Amino acid sequence: MTQPQVKAAADTAAPAQATPDVGHTGSYYAASANASPARPALEGAHECDICVIGGGFAGISTALHLAEKGLKVYVLEAAKVAYGASGRNGGQIINGYSRDYDTIKSRYGEDTANAVVGMSFEGGNIIRERIEKYDIKCDLKPGSFFAAFTDKQMKDLEHGKKTWERFGHTELEMFDKSRMPEVVNANLYAGGMLDKWGGHIHPMNLVLGQAAAIESLGGKIFEQSRVISVDRESFKPVVKTAKGQVTAHYVVICGNAYLGDTVPELSRRIMSVSSQIITTEVLGEDLTRQMLPAGYCIEDCNYLLDYYRITADHRLLFGGGVVYTGHEPADIEKRLWPHVLKTFPMLEGKKVDFAWSGNFALTLTRMPHVGRLTNKIYFIQGDSGHGVTTTHLLGRLVAEAIGNQAGRFDVWAKMKNYPFPGGRALRVPLTILGAWYYGMREKMGI
């Protein structure tokens, strides 16, 4: 195994500690990103209708929904647009949430479950609509596939298919083991389910394209502008950075795993967790088509799952592994390459060109945490690994609520969310124990 040509910058410090002039990590996405202007840091005093904190999917999606309504929107980003999870994830358009209908129903009741699951396909539609409307070049390709290792996982997929079909999602197809070579050339899986409403994209380019759309509508985006305080006592909230401030009618907080402790009551409700991705050298169309004939992105059904797809320039992009401390492993390639070879032995001897880590916000319930700090300050966070689609949905719901149509937003805001037990000292070891428990259940086929 040769050494990688490019490695990610060592983001081993907590992501909240981003300092001025922070650039993107050394990811495949950053290396292949579309041209994007350098945006200034906030300086001086400003006023606007809406101030959005965070320049990732959640913040940019929200800001674009609001800008499309004709509102004057400012976005404050601590580093660069798409610096965090939005520019580092697997790029998969996966419908649904980290918890299924039955779990949501048992926790929150049938009415809430029906409403929440009924919205769950909207985020992917928003992505496709925006790509077309704003001509965003982000390598959109249709089709996502859930790969099952066991008969139990197959039964779970079949049950999930019936549930989604009740809510109008009819573009689903089950594959037994004999049909798996149509999808992936790996003798690992018992079968799986194709979601034709899923797909994959270059996530950083999707964020950058939406950021450009905001600016085309008169919105302003400031980079290297970490928020240090939010004054919620004034009639109009005031958001302060090191060199400037914004007074707004409304504020929307979308920092997620990269928010830090600016708003402690929010950071207590999430845990910053890292996932890792590697991208191979260019493999060529013939080999990548042999590996993944249909071109779908793949996500397996394990609790600690692997996910992978082929990029537009015919590389394998492969992700997995979770570090519950939120830190980057010392050797990402060493951690993931055995999984790659187990899946695709024909890649023995191929090079890894990029390896990086990114943090996402996990909640105790594994459902997004949505609500208001005051009647002027909204927040969305904690998509728990399903942020690509969910952030686009939740951004629309915030825009609806600010526009005095809060019914759908309030379905989410009324869902109870809890801090992690044991606070900072115990939340990591307890979460690791939980992951071990579910991993053991999988091994025993429970």
C-alpha positions as a LaTeX table, in Angstrom:
\begin{tabular}{lrrr}
\hline
Residue & $x$ (\AA) & $y$ (\AA) & $z$ (\AA) \\
\hline
Met1 & 0.00 & 0.00 & 0.00 \\
Thr2 & 1.62 & 3.26 & $-1.08$ \\
Gln3 & 1.44 & 6.41 & 0.95 \\
Pro4 & $-1.32$ & 8.91 & 0.18 \\
Gln5 & $-0.34$ & 11.89 & $-1.94$ \\
Val6 & $-2.51$ & 14.32 & 0.02 \\
Lys7 & $-3.62$ & 14.18 & 3.62 \\
Ala8 & $-6.13$ & 16.34 & 5.42 \\
Ala9 & $-4.94$ & 19.15 & 7.58 \\
Ala10 & $-4.73$ & 18.07 & 11.21 \\
Asp11 & $-8.02$ & 19.36 & 12.57 \\
Thr12 & $-7.39$ & 17.62 & 15.86 \\
Ala13 & $-8.37$ & 20.63 & 17.92 \\
Ala14 & $-12.02$ & 21.02 & 18.76 \\
Pro15 & $-13.75$ & 22.53 & 15.70 \\
Ala16 & $-15.02$ & 25.40 & 17.83 \\
Gln17 & $-11.49$ & 26.85 & 17.97 \\
Ala18 & $-11.35$ & 27.99 & 14.35 \\
Thr19 & $-9.24$ & 31.17 & 14.11 \\
Pro20 & $-9.13$ & 33.90 & 11.45 \\
Asp21 & $-7.96$ & 32.83 & 7.98 \\
Val22 & $-8.88$ & 29.20 & 8.46 \\
Gly23 & $-8.96$ & 27.37 & 5.12 \\
His24 & $-10.63$ & 24.16 & 4.04 \\
Thr25 & $-9.28$ & 20.81 & 5.15 \\
Gly26 & $-7.28$ & 18.86 & 2.56 \\
Ser27 & $-10.22$ & 16.91 & 1.19 \\
Tyr28 & $-11.04$ & 15.70 & $-2.30$ \\
Tyr29 & $-13.93$ & 18.15 & $-2.27$ \\
Ala30 & $-11.73$ & 21.15 & $-1.55$ \\
Ala31 & $-9.28$ & 20.06 & $-4.26$ \\
Ser32 & $-12.08$ & 19.75 & $-6.84$ \\
Ala33 & $-14.32$ & 22.64 & $-5.75$ \\
Asn34 & $-15.78$ & 25.10 & $-8.20$ \\
Ala35 & $-14.35$ & 28.61 & $-8.15$ \\
Ser36 & $-15.73$ & 30.68 & $-5.29$ \\
Pro37 & $-14.92$ & 34.25 & $-4.30$ \\
Ala38 & $-13.01$ & 35.09 & $-1.12$ \\
Arg39 & $-15.56$ & 36.69 & 1.16 \\
Pro40 & $-14.66$ & 39.43 & 3.65 \\
Ala41 & $-14.80$ & 39.21 & 7.41 \\
Leu42 & $-17.52$ & 41.21 & 9.12 \\
Glu43 & $-16.36$ & 44.65 & 10.24 \\
Gly44 & $-18.37$ & 47.48 & 11.74 \\
Ala45 & $-22.07$ & 47.69 & 12.58 \\
His46 & $-24.75$ & 46.35 & 10.22 \\
Glu47 & $-28.50$ & 45.82 & 10.19 \\
Cys48 & $-30.57$ & 43.28 & 8.30 \\
Asp49 & $-33.81$ & 41.33 & 8.44 \\
Ile50 & $-32.25$ & 37.94 & 9.23 \\
Cys51 & $-28.80$ & 37.05 & 10.55 \\
Val52 & $-27.87$ & 33.39 & 10.04 \\
Ile53 & $-24.98$ & 31.92 & 12.03 \\
Gly54 & $-23.18$ & 29.17 & 10.11 \\
Gly55 & $-22.21$ & 28.77 & 6.45 \\
Gly56 & $-22.90$ & 25.05 & 6.01 \\
Phe57 & $-25.95$ & 23.28 & 4.61 \\
Ala58 & $-28.22$ & 24.32 & 7.49 \\
Gly59 & $-27.26$ & 28.00 & 7.42 \\
Ile60 & $-26.99$ & 28.38 & 3.65 \\
Ser61 & $-30.22$ & 26.47 & 3.04 \\
Thr62 & $-32.07$ & 28.63 & 5.56 \\
Ala63 & $-30.59$ & 31.84 & 4.20 \\
Leu64 & $-31.54$ & 30.97 & 0.62 \\
His65 & $-35.12$ & 30.13 & 1.58 \\
Leu66 & $-35.35$ & 33.54 & 3.28 \\
Ala67 & $-33.59$ & 35.45 & 0.50 \\
Glu68 & $-36.04$ & 33.94 & $-1.99$ \\
Lys69 & $-38.79$ & 35.60 & 0.07 \\
Gly70 & $-37.17$ & 39.00 & $-0.54$ \\
Leu71 & $-35.66$ & 39.42 & 2.92 \\
Lys72 & $-32.29$ & 41.05 & 3.59 \\
Val73 & $-30.13$ & 38.18 & 4.86 \\
Tyr74 & $-26.62$ & 38.13 & 6.32 \\
Val75 & $-24.68$ & 34.89 & 6.90 \\
Leu76 & $-21.77$ & 34.79 & 9.38 \\
Glu77 & $-19.33$ & 31.89 & 8.93 \\
Ala78 & $-16.46$ & 31.27 & 11.36 \\
Ala79 & $-14.11$ & 29.90 & 8.68 \\
Lys80 & $-15.16$ & 29.42 & 5.05 \\
Val81 & $-18.47$ & 28.48 & 3.47 \\
Ala82 & $-18.80$ & 24.66 & 3.64 \\
Tyr83 & $-15.82$ & 24.41 & 6.01 \\
Gly84 & $-17.50$ & 21.91 & 8.35 \\
Ala85 & $-19.52$ & 18.74 & 7.82 \\
Ser86 & $-21.27$ & 20.19 & 4.76 \\
Gly87 & $-17.99$ & 20.21 & 2.85 \\
Arg88 & $-16.65$ & 16.92 & 4.23 \\
Asn89 & $-19.51$ & 14.39 & 4.15 \\
Gly90 & $-20.15$ & 11.40 & 1.90 \\
Gly91 & $-22.22$ & 13.43 & $-0.55$ \\
Gln92 & $-25.17$ & 11.04 & $-0.37$ \\
Ile93 & $-28.78$ & 12.16 & $-0.73$ \\
Ile94 & $-30.36$ & 9.79 & 1.80 \\
Asn95 & $-34.05$ & 10.11 & 2.61 \\
Gly96 & $-35.31$ & 9.71 & 6.15 \\
Tyr97 & $-33.70$ & 10.24 & 9.52 \\
Ser98 & $-31.44$ & 8.33 & 11.89 \\
Arg99 & $-34.52$ & 6.84 & 13.53 \\
Asp100 & $-37.38$ & 5.08 & 11.77 \\
Tyr101 & $-41.11$ & 5.66 & 11.86 \\
Asp102 & $-41.81$ & 3.13 & 14.60 \\
Thr103 & $-39.23$ & 4.68 & 16.94 \\
Ile104 & $-40.50$ & 8.20 & 16.28 \\
Lys105 & $-44.07$ & 7.07 & 16.89 \\
Ser106 & $-43.20$ & 5.33 & 20.17 \\
Arg107 & $-41.44$ & 8.44 & 21.47 \\
Tyr108 & $-43.58$ & 11.28 & 20.20 \\
Gly109 & $-46.95$ & 9.81 & 19.20 \\
Glu110 & $-48.61$ & 8.86 & 15.93 \\
Asp111 & $-49.55$ & 12.39 & 14.83 \\
Thr112 & $-45.99$ & 13.66 & 15.19 \\
Ala113 & $-44.54$ & 10.59 & 13.49 \\
Asn114 & $-46.93$ & 10.97 & 10.56 \\
Ala115 & $-46.07$ & 14.64 & 10.17 \\
Val116 & $-42.31$ & 14.21 & 10.48 \\
Val117 & $-42.03$ & 11.19 & 8.20 \\
Gly118 & $-44.40$ & 12.84 & 5.74 \\
Met119 & $-41.85$ & 15.66 & 5.39 \\
Ser120 & $-38.83$ & 13.38 & 5.11 \\
Phe121 & $-38.63$ & 13.28 & 1.30 \\
Glu122 & $-38.86$ & 17.05 & 0.93 \\
Gly123 & $-35.17$ & 17.78 & 1.53 \\
Gly124 & $-34.02$ & 15.75 & $-1.47$ \\
Asn125 & $-36.60$ & 17.47 & $-3.64$ \\
Ile126 & $-35.35$ & 20.88 & $-2.51$ \\
Ile127 & $-31.80$ & 19.90 & $-3.47$ \\
Arg128 & $-32.84$ & 18.80 & $-6.96$ \\
Glu129 & $-34.99$ & 21.91 & $-7.45$ \\
Arg130 & $-32.14$ & 24.22 & $-6.48$ \\
Ile131 & $-29.62$ & 22.46 & $-8.68$ \\
Glu132 & $-31.94$ & 23.02 & $-11.63$ \\
Lys133 & $-33.10$ & 26.54 & $-10.72$ \\
Tyr134 & $-29.63$ & 27.95 & $-10.06$ \\
Asp135 & $-27.73$ & 25.71 & $-12.50$ \\
Ile136 & $-25.46$ & 24.37 & $-9.75$ \\
Lys137 & $-22.65$ & 22.17 & $-11.06$ \\
Cys138 & $-22.31$ & 19.50 & $-8.35$ \\
Asp139 & $-22.26$ & 16.15 & $-10.17$ \\
Leu140 & $-25.80$ & 15.08 & $-9.27$ \\
Lys141 & $-26.38$ & 11.38 & $-9.95$ \\
Pro142 & $-29.62$ & 9.54 & $-9.04$ \\
Gly143 & $-29.99$ & 6.43 & $-6.93$ \\
Ser144 & $-29.00$ & 5.46 & $-3.40$ \\
Phe145 & $-28.79$ & 1.88 & $-2.18$ \\
Phe146 & $-29.11$ & 0.38 & 1.31 \\
Ala147 & $-27.03$ & $-2.81$ & 1.47 \\
Ala148 & $-27.99$ & $-5.51$ & 3.99 \\
Phe149 & $-25.61$ & $-8.09$ & 5.45 \\
Thr150 & $-28.21$ & $-10.27$ & 7.19 \\
Asp151 & $-31.74$ & $-11.58$ & 6.79 \\
Lys152 & $-32.79$ & $-9.43$ & 9.75 \\
Gln153 & $-31.52$ & $-6.30$ & 8.01 \\
Met154 & $-33.42$ & $-7.35$ & 4.88 \\
Lys155 & $-36.63$ & $-7.67$ & 6.90 \\
Asp156 & $-36.02$ & $-4.22$ & 8.37 \\
Leu157 & $-35.61$ & $-2.79$ & 4.87 \\
Glu158 & $-38.81$ & $-4.48$ & 3.69 \\
His159 & $-40.67$ & $-3.04$ & 6.67 \\
Gly160 & $-39.22$ & 0.40 & 5.98 \\
Lys161 & $-40.22$ & 0.15 & 2.32 \\
Lys162 & $-43.85$ & $-0.52$ & 3.27 \\
Thr163 & $-43.79$ & 2.42 & 5.66 \\
Trp164 & $-42.37$ & 4.84 & 3.10 \\
Glu165 & $-44.87$ & 3.68 & 0.50 \\
Arg166 & $-47.67$ & 4.63 & 2.88 \\
Phe167 & $-46.32$ & 8.18 & 2.70 \\
Gly168 & $-46.22$ & 8.28 & $-1.08$ \\
His169 & $-42.66$ & 7.14 & $-1.79$ \\
Thr170 & $-43.18$ & 4.49 & $-4.47$ \\
Glu171 & $-39.75$ & 4.62 & $-6.14$ \\
Leu172 & $-38.28$ & 1.81 & $-4.02$ \\
Glu173 & $-37.12$ & $-1.61$ & $-5.15$ \\
Met174 & $-35.89$ & $-4.62$ & $-3.19$ \\
Phe175 & $-32.91$ & $-6.66$ & $-4.46$ \\
Asp176 & $-32.16$ & $-10.20$ & $-3.30$ \\
Lys177 & $-28.64$ & $-11.62$ & $-3.19$ \\
Ser178 & $-28.82$ & $-12.88$ & $-6.77$ \\
Arg179 & $-29.37$ & $-9.32$ & $-8.06$ \\
Met180 & $-26.62$ & $-7.65$ & $-6.05$ \\
Pro181 & $-24.05$ & $-7.86$ & $-8.90$ \\
Glu182 & $-26.27$ & $-5.35$ & $-10.73$ \\
Val183 & $-25.42$ & $-2.86$ & $-7.98$ \\
Val184 & $-22.06$ & $-3.73$ & $-6.45$ \\
Asn185 & $-19.36$ & $-6.25$ & $-7.28$ \\
Ala186 & $-18.82$ & $-7.36$ & $-3.67$ \\
Asn187 & $-19.74$ & $-10.72$ & $-2.22$ \\
Leu188 & $-20.73$ & $-9.31$ & 1.15 \\
Tyr189 & $-24.42$ & $-8.62$ & 1.09 \\
Ala190 & $-27.64$ & $-10.59$ & 1.51 \\
Gly191 & $-29.51$ & $-8.04$ & $-0.60$ \\
Gly192 & $-30.71$ & $-4.48$ & $-0.25$ \\
Met193 & $-33.08$ & $-1.71$ & $-1.28$ \\
Leu194 & $-32.78$ & 0.86 & $-4.04$ \\
Asp195 & $-34.16$ & 4.34 & $-3.39$ \\
Lys196 & $-34.61$ & 6.03 & $-6.76$ \\
Trp197 & $-35.34$ & 9.34 & $-5.01$ \\
Gly198 & $-31.90$ & 9.23 & $-3.43$ \\
Gly199 & $-28.62$ & 10.00 & $-5.14$ \\
His200 & $-25.27$ & 11.63 & $-4.65$ \\
Ile201 & $-23.57$ & 14.97 & $-5.26$ \\
His202 & $-20.36$ & 16.90 & $-4.68$ \\
Pro203 & $-21.52$ & 18.44 & $-1.39$ \\
Met204 & $-19.11$ & 21.37 & $-1.23$ \\
Asn205 & $-20.09$ & 22.47 & $-4.72$ \\
Leu206 & $-23.77$ & 22.21 & $-3.75$ \\
Val207 & $-23.18$ & 24.54 & $-0.77$ \\
Leu208 & $-21.07$ & 26.95 & $-2.84$ \\
Gly209 & $-23.72$ & 27.06 & $-5.55$ \\
Gln210 & $-26.43$ & 27.93 & $-3.04$ \\
Ala211 & $-24.18$ & 30.56 & $-1.46$ \\
Ala212 & $-23.79$ & 32.20 & $-4.86$ \\
Ala213 & $-27.58$ & 32.10 & $-5.26$ \\
Ile214 & $-28.00$ & 33.94 & $-1.95$ \\
Glu215 & $-25.63$ & 36.67 & $-3.12$ \\
Ser216 & $-27.44$ & 36.92 & $-6.46$ \\
Leu217 & $-30.59$ & 37.75 & $-4.48$ \\
Gly218 & $-28.88$ & 40.50 & $-2.49$ \\
Gly219 & $-27.80$ & 38.51 & 0.57 \\
Lys220 & $-24.35$ & 38.93 & 2.10 \\
Ile221 & $-21.99$ & 36.25 & 3.38 \\
Phe222 & $-19.06$ & 36.99 & 5.68 \\
Glu223 & $-16.27$ & 34.46 & 6.24 \\
Gln224 & $-13.66$ & 34.33 & 9.04 \\
Ser225 & $-16.40$ & 35.85 & 11.23 \\
Arg226 & $-16.82$ & 33.65 & 14.30 \\
Val227 & $-19.71$ & 34.74 & 16.49 \\
Ile228 & $-18.63$ & 35.48 & 20.04 \\
Ser229 & $-22.00$ & 36.47 & 21.53 \\
Val230 & $-25.69$ & 36.79 & 20.79 \\
Asp231 & $-27.53$ & 39.50 & 22.74 \\
Arg232 & $-31.06$ & 38.21 & 23.20 \\
Glu233 & $-32.25$ & 40.85 & 25.65 \\
Ser234 & $-32.63$ & 43.66 & 23.14 \\
Phe235 & $-35.83$ & 44.13 & 21.13 \\
Lys236 & $-33.73$ & 43.24 & 18.09 \\
Pro237 & $-31.06$ & 40.63 & 18.80 \\
Val238 & $-27.45$ & 41.68 & 18.25 \\
Val239 & $-24.87$ & 39.19 & 16.96 \\
Lys240 & $-21.23$ & 40.12 & 17.66 \\
Thr241 & $-17.96$ & 38.97 & 16.12 \\
Ala242 & $-14.42$ & 40.09 & 16.97 \\
Lys243 & $-14.60$ & 43.06 & 14.58 \\
Gly244 & $-18.25$ & 43.73 & 13.96 \\
Gln245 & $-21.87$ & 43.25 & 14.85 \\
Val246 & $-25.21$ & 42.65 & 13.15 \\
Thr247 & $-28.56$ & 43.84 & 14.47 \\
Ala248 & $-31.42$ & 41.81 & 13.00 \\
His249 & $-35.13$ & 41.25 & 13.33 \\
Tyr250 & $-34.43$ & 37.52 & 13.61 \\
Val251 & $-31.40$ & 35.30 & 14.19 \\
Val252 & $-31.08$ & 31.66 & 13.09 \\
Ile253 & $-28.31$ & 29.60 & 14.73 \\
Cys254 & $-26.98$ & 26.81 & 12.50 \\
Gly255 & $-23.50$ & 26.06 & 13.85 \\
Asn256 & $-24.11$ & 22.37 & 14.57 \\
Ala257 & $-20.89$ & 20.49 & 15.50 \\
Tyr258 & $-18.81$ & 23.62 & 14.83 \\
Leu259 & $-20.83$ & 26.02 & 17.03 \\
Gly260 & $-18.60$ & 25.67 & 20.10 \\
Asp261 & $-19.81$ & 27.12 & 23.39 \\
Thr262 & $-21.19$ & 30.40 & 22.09 \\
Val263 & $-24.67$ & 29.19 & 23.06 \\
Pro264 & $-24.12$ & 26.67 & 25.90 \\
Glu265 & $-27.75$ & 25.55 & 26.15 \\
Leu266 & $-27.48$ & 24.33 & 22.56 \\
Ser267 & $-24.03$ & 22.74 & 22.78 \\
Arg268 & $-25.19$ & 20.68 & 25.79 \\
Arg269 & $-27.77$ & 18.99 & 23.57 \\
Ile270 & $-25.35$ & 17.75 & 20.91 \\
Met271 & $-22.11$ & 15.82 & 20.78 \\
Ser272 & $-19.50$ & 16.50 & 18.13 \\
Val273 & $-18.65$ & 13.18 & 16.46 \\
Ser274 & $-16.17$ & 12.63 & 13.62 \\
Ser275 & $-16.45$ & 10.39 & 10.59 \\
Gln276 & $-13.62$ & 9.66 & 8.16 \\
Ile277 & $-13.39$ & 9.48 & 4.38 \\
Ile278 & $-10.70$ & 8.45 & 1.92 \\
Thr279 & $-10.64$ & 8.90 & $-1.85$ \\
Thr280 & $-8.51$ & 6.80 & $-4.14$ \\
Glu281 & $-6.45$ & 7.77 & $-7.11$ \\
Val282 & $-8.34$ & 7.97 & $-10.41$ \\
Leu283 & $-9.34$ & 4.38 & $-11.21$ \\
Gly284 & $-10.84$ & 4.86 & $-14.65$ \\
Glu285 & $-14.33$ & 4.28 & $-15.97$ \\
Asp286 & $-13.90$ & 0.56 & $-16.72$ \\
Leu287 & $-12.80$ & $-0.40$ & $-13.20$ \\
Thr288 & $-15.32$ & 1.80 & $-11.40$ \\
Arg289 & $-18.14$ & 0.46 & $-13.56$ \\
Gln290 & $-17.00$ & $-3.06$ & $-12.66$ \\
Met291 & $-17.15$ & $-2.12$ & $-8.97$ \\
Leu292 & $-20.47$ & $-0.25$ & $-9.02$ \\
Pro293 & $-22.21$ & $-1.02$ & $-12.33$ \\
Ala294 & $-25.30$ & 1.13 & $-11.75$ \\
Gly295 & $-23.46$ & 4.14 & $-10.32$ \\
Tyr296 & $-25.55$ & 4.27 & $-7.14$ \\
Cys297 & $-24.13$ & 5.39 & $-3.82$ \\
Ile298 & $-24.08$ & 2.65 & $-1.19$ \\
Glu299 & $-24.76$ & 2.76 & 2.55 \\
Asp300 & $-24.74$ & $-0.47$ & 4.53 \\
Cys301 & $-27.23$ & $-1.25$ & 7.28 \\
Asn302 & $-24.86$ & $-1.70$ & 10.22 \\
Tyr303 & $-25.07$ & 0.55 & 13.28 \\
Leu304 & $-21.51$ & 1.74 & 12.58 \\
Leu305 & $-21.83$ & 1.77 & 8.83 \\
Asp306 & $-19.64$ & 2.11 & 5.75 \\
Tyr307 & $-20.71$ & 4.27 & 2.81 \\
Tyr308 & $-19.17$ & 4.72 & $-0.60$ \\
Arg309 & $-19.66$ & 5.89 & $-4.18$ \\
Ile310 & $-17.81$ & 6.75 & $-7.37$ \\
Thr311 & $-16.87$ & 10.38 & $-7.99$ \\
Ala312 & $-17.36$ & 12.18 & $-11.29$ \\
Asp313 & $-13.69$ & 11.65 & $-12.17$ \\
His314 & $-13.85$ & 7.89 & $-11.43$ \\
Arg315 & $-12.37$ & 7.58 & $-7.96$ \\
Leu316 & $-13.76$ & 5.52 & $-5.10$ \\
Leu317 & $-14.87$ & 7.74 & $-2.22$ \\
Phe318 & $-15.23$ & 5.55 & 0.88 \\
Gly319 & $-16.31$ & 6.64 & 4.36 \\
Gly320 & $-16.99$ & 5.13 & 7.74 \\
Gly321 & $-15.68$ & 4.86 & 11.23 \\
Val322 & $-16.86$ & 7.05 & 14.06 \\
Val323 & $-14.76$ & 8.78 & 16.71 \\
Tyr324 & $-17.04$ & 9.87 & 19.52 \\
Thr325 & $-14.52$ & 12.33 & 20.92 \\
Gly326 & $-14.79$ & 14.30 & 17.68 \\
His327 & $-11.04$ & 14.14 & 17.08 \\
Glu328 & $-9.29$ & 13.02 & 13.90 \\
Pro329 & $-7.59$ & 9.60 & 14.01 \\
Ala330 & $-3.83$ & 9.53 & 13.60 \\
Asp331 & $-4.04$ & 7.47 & 10.40 \\
Ile332 & $-7.36$ & 7.64 & 8.56 \\
Glu333 & $-6.14$ & 5.52 & 5.65 \\
Lys334 & $-5.02$ & 2.72 & 7.96 \\
Arg335 & $-8.41$ & 2.83 & 9.65 \\
Leu336 & $-10.49$ & 2.60 & 6.46 \\
Trp337 & $-8.38$ & 0.77 & 3.88 \\
Pro338 & $-9.11$ & $-2.73$ & 5.31 \\
His339 & $-12.82$ & $-2.00$ & 4.83 \\
Val340 & $-12.15$ & $-0.97$ & 1.23 \\
Leu341 & $-10.23$ & $-4.16$ & 0.47 \\
Lys342 & $-12.86$ & $-6.32$ & 2.15 \\
Thr343 & $-15.42$ & $-4.76$ & $-0.18$ \\
Phe344 & $-13.28$ & $-4.45$ & $-3.31$ \\
Pro345 & $-10.24$ & $-6.80$ & $-3.20$ \\
Met346 & $-9.38$ & $-5.73$ & $-6.77$ \\
Leu347 & $-8.11$ & $-2.42$ & $-5.37$ \\
Glu348 & $-5.09$ & $-4.03$ & $-3.70$ \\
Gly349 & $-2.09$ & $-1.83$ & $-4.51$ \\
Lys350 & $-4.12$ & 1.23 & $-5.50$ \\
Lys351 & $-3.23$ & 4.58 & $-3.97$ \\
Val352 & $-5.21$ & 6.84 & $-1.69$ \\
Asp353 & $-4.96$ & 10.47 & $-2.77$ \\
Phe354 & $-7.08$ & 12.12 & $-0.07$ \\
Ala355 & $-7.96$ & 11.32 & 3.55 \\
Trp356 & $-9.86$ & 13.59 & 5.89 \\
Ser357 & $-12.15$ & 13.76 & 8.88 \\
Gly358 & $-15.28$ & 15.81 & 9.51 \\
Asn359 & $-17.52$ & 16.35 & 12.51 \\
Phe360 & $-21.29$ & 16.07 & 12.68 \\
Ala361 & $-23.66$ & 16.85 & 15.54 \\
Leu362 & $-25.22$ & 13.87 & 17.29 \\
Thr363 & $-28.22$ & 14.22 & 19.62 \\
Leu364 & $-29.18$ & 11.81 & 22.38 \\
Thr365 & $-32.45$ & 11.00 & 20.56 \\
Arg366 & $-30.69$ & 10.81 & 17.16 \\
Met367 & $-33.36$ & 13.20 & 15.86 \\
Pro368 & $-32.72$ & 16.84 & 14.89 \\
His369 & $-33.01$ & 19.45 & 17.63 \\
Val370 & $-35.14$ & 22.36 & 16.42 \\
Gly371 & $-36.69$ & 25.31 & 18.25 \\
Arg372 & $-36.52$ & 28.87 & 19.51 \\
Leu373 & $-34.36$ & 30.43 & 22.22 \\
Thr374 & $-36.63$ & 33.49 & 22.14 \\
Asn375 & $-39.39$ & 34.56 & 19.78 \\
Lys376 & $-36.66$ & 36.22 & 17.67 \\
Ile377 & $-33.91$ & 33.55 & 17.80 \\
Tyr378 & $-34.35$ & 30.20 & 16.06 \\
Phe379 & $-32.00$ & 27.22 & 15.87 \\
Ile380 & $-31.63$ & 23.94 & 13.99 \\
Gln381 & $-28.97$ & 21.37 & 14.84 \\
Gly382 & $-28.18$ & 17.72 & 15.45 \\
Asp383 & $-29.15$ & 15.92 & 12.24 \\
Ser384 & $-27.18$ & 12.92 & 13.55 \\
Gly385 & $-25.67$ & 11.80 & 10.27 \\
His386 & $-28.58$ & 12.65 & 7.94 \\
Gly387 & $-27.82$ & 16.31 & 7.42 \\
Val388 & $-27.60$ & 16.57 & 3.63 \\
Thr389 & $-31.35$ & 16.28 & 3.08 \\
Thr390 & $-32.67$ & 17.20 & 6.53 \\
Thr391 & $-30.95$ & 20.60 & 6.66 \\
His392 & $-32.64$ & 21.62 & 3.42 \\
Leu393 & $-36.05$ & 20.67 & 4.83 \\
Leu394 & $-35.47$ & 22.39 & 8.18 \\
Gly395 & $-34.23$ & 25.55 & 6.50 \\
Arg396 & $-37.54$ & 25.77 & 4.68 \\
Leu397 & $-39.46$ & 25.24 & 7.94 \\
Val398 & $-37.57$ & 28.07 & 9.67 \\
Ala399 & $-38.36$ & 30.36 & 6.75 \\
Glu400 & $-42.02$ & 29.39 & 7.00 \\
Ala401 & $-42.07$ & 30.09 & 10.74 \\
Ile402 & $-40.45$ & 33.51 & 10.36 \\
Gly403 & $-43.09$ & 34.19 & 7.70 \\
Asn404 & $-45.84$ & 33.47 & 10.27 \\
Gln405 & $-46.56$ & 29.94 & 9.03 \\
Ala406 & $-45.11$ & 28.04 & 11.97 \\
Gly407 & $-47.29$ & 24.91 & 11.96 \\
Arg408 & $-44.75$ & 22.55 & 10.43 \\
Phe409 & $-41.80$ & 24.06 & 12.32 \\
Asp410 & $-43.65$ & 23.65 & 15.61 \\
Val411 & $-44.13$ & 19.93 & 15.01 \\
Trp412 & $-40.35$ & 19.68 & 15.32 \\
Ala413 & $-39.97$ & 22.30 & 18.04 \\
Lys414 & $-42.36$ & 20.39 & 20.32 \\
Met415 & $-40.36$ & 17.16 & 20.08 \\
Lys416 & $-38.49$ & 16.68 & 23.35 \\
Asn417 & $-34.73$ & 16.73 & 23.24 \\
Tyr418 & $-32.42$ & 15.94 & 26.15 \\
Pro419 & $-28.85$ & 16.73 & 27.19 \\
Phe420 & $-26.46$ & 13.79 & 27.22 \\
Pro421 & $-26.43$ & 12.08 & 30.63 \\
Gly422 & $-23.32$ & 12.70 & 32.67 \\
Gly423 & $-22.51$ & 15.98 & 30.92 \\
Arg424 & $-19.17$ & 16.39 & 29.18 \\
Ala425 & $-17.41$ & 13.90 & 31.44 \\
Leu426 & $-19.58$ & 10.87 & 30.69 \\
Arg427 & $-21.32$ & 11.48 & 27.37 \\
Val428 & $-18.48$ & 10.01 & 25.28 \\
Pro429 & $-17.93$ & 6.78 & 27.27 \\
Leu430 & $-21.66$ & 6.18 & 27.58 \\
Thr431 & $-22.16$ & 6.67 & 23.85 \\
Ile432 & $-19.26$ & 4.32 & 23.09 \\
Leu433 & $-20.86$ & 1.73 & 25.38 \\
Gly434 & $-24.14$ & 2.11 & 23.50 \\
Ala435 & $-22.39$ & 1.66 & 20.13 \\
Trp436 & $-20.67$ & $-1.49$ & 21.44 \\
Tyr437 & $-24.04$ & $-2.85$ & 22.58 \\
Tyr438 & $-25.67$ & $-2.35$ & 19.19 \\
Gly439 & $-22.60$ & $-3.73$ & 17.41 \\
Met440 & $-22.80$ & $-6.90$ & 19.49 \\
Arg441 & $-26.52$ & $-7.27$ & 18.68 \\
Glu442 & $-25.67$ & $-7.10$ & 14.97 \\
Lys443 & $-23.00$ & $-9.77$ & 15.31 \\
Met444 & $-25.47$ & $-12.02$ & 17.09 \\
Gly445 & $-28.19$ & $-11.33$ & 14.52 \\
Ile446 & $-30.54$ & $-9.79$ & 17.07 \\
\hline
\end{tabular}
